[in-house]
């Protein structure tokens, strides 16, 4: 499995830097390039990286927080945790052990992790496989193909989540599935009626003709409801292209097969024992490890954050699952492959070698030194 530690190494090997042929700056760019391919809520990409003499810092970017749906920043931190797991894989791909300290400074809560270069160790085949899978993983929205998942996959995914400090509860009980579907439906209906939520969502839905590098492109979600028992978030409801499609018969292949219950796929909930910032960060790493392993088997995930954004529904899920629900997802085989928009590395990586980019939000002046030579 992927090795990481939360304390600084004391040996000289543990403080090793990348090889001369790679160079710290090139290595930082290499790691961040992999990190930014992680999933994030509404593709907000709420992360910043700073290149320091001892490695990289991961900061939450509060300018990309969803203040209405996610006021505590839980989903923002989970997204950053997923990016952190990709960064760990990239360090392993370079032949080093990632030395990771989570939430290292209570005085600066948006500083989520420090990633250092440990001893030189060649990546294991499994780690190399996961790293090569990073560009292929994409969030899926809509109905899945009815092809069953590979045998034992969900058991393996649950073990992976435990390894990362979280839990993955696969929901097979029909009564519990109905309750979860009802939670999603109630939350979706409530959020559609809230103009603040609608406005916040609209800010992250990209126009079909736009060139922005973040947010959700129309091709990444069904314009019309897909007919599944789990209500799809209507990203297009407030957009001009969504309104222009209202009342028309859908030609979306997802909608056509939505009547088949098997198109829902396998429902699972990612949970943690606690519900602090550290738990959210662990949940994000567990989520990305689960997603990448699933992708190696041709399985994608669809996410539902609506009931987790309403405290009373999240509390009900906590009672049912005996754990703090961090993400509700469906797993299945996608009907099509999509590409997500991503900002360039120069937009999210700062440091002495990249003076044009500002350091992450909230970085104190005493830490603005950048990376040394």
CORDA-V62317 format. One record per helix or strand. SS is the DSSP state (H for helix, E for strand). FROM is the first residue (numbers start at 1). TO is the last residue. If there is no record, write none. Layout:
ss from to
SS FROM TO
SS FROM TO
This chain:
ss from to
E 4 5
H 13 15
H 24 35
H 41 43
E 47 52
E 55 60
H 62 64
H 74 93
E 96 102
E 111 120
H 125 136
E 145 145
H 153 163
E 167 171
H 174 193
H 195 202
E 205 205
E 216 216
H 218 220
H 240 245
H 253 256
H 261 264
E 266 272
H 277 296
E 300 304
H 306 309
H 311 321
E 324 333
H 345 348
E 349 351
E 354 354
H 365 367
